[in-house]
Amino acid sequence: MTTDAQLDVRSEPPARRHTLILDSYHALTPGTGFELVNDHDPKPLYDQFDAEYKDQFTWDYLEEGPEVWRVRIGRPAA
């Protein structure tokens, strides 16, 4: 069993977070993912993924606040 890498953006400046997250997504190979850890619900990020990568990503909430949100973002297997 492979453990997903964790990307904790809570200590990053807000202006840098989406870039880090998108870079991590682009580095994924099909069938892999990473765990995003954030200090708020990343719903706007989901909307961005849905607009730009429709049907090319998975999004699974693992924890939904109120202080920490964890989401597994993945690239589906081909």
N, C-alpha and C positions, 0 to 999 in steps of 0.2 A: 504494500500500500504506500502510495506517495503522498506526502503532506504538502499542501499548497503553501507557497511563499506568502508571507504576511507583509502588507504595505500599510504602515501606520502613518497617516498624514496629519495627525493631531498637532504635532509640533511644527509643521510646515506653515509658512505664510499662506493665507487663502489664495492669493494670486498664483501660487506655484502648484497648488494641489491638483488641478485638472490635468496639467501637463505631466506630472508624475504618474498619475493614474492612467492616462492615455498611453504614455510610453510603456508602462507595464503591460497594458492590454496588447499593444502592438508586438511586444516581445513574446507573447504566448504562442505556442504551437497548438494545432488542433487537438482538442481533448484535454487541455490543461487549463488551469485557472489560478487565481490568487485571491487572498482574503484582504479586503479593504477594511481598515479600522479608521473610523471617523468620529468627530465629536458632535455631529448633527446628521439628520436624515439626508443621505445623498440623492434625494429624489430629482433635483435638477440635473445631476449627472446622469441618472437613468434616462431622463428625457433626451439628453444629448446623445447618449448611446443609441437610443431608439430611433432618433432622427438620422444619425450618421451611419449606424451599423445594423440596421434592421435585419433580424434573423441571423445575425453573425455573432451573437453574444448570449451568455446566460447570466442571470442576475438572481441570486438567492440570498434573502436576508437570513443571517444567522443569529443576530441580536438586534433588537430595535429599541435602543435608548432605555431610559431618558438621557443618560450621560454618554454612553458609547453605542455606536452602531457598527455592526460587522456585516459585510456583504461579500459573498463569494461571486466574483466576476470571472467568467470563463469564456473560452473560445470552443464552440462545439466541435466534436470530431467530424471529420469529412464524411 
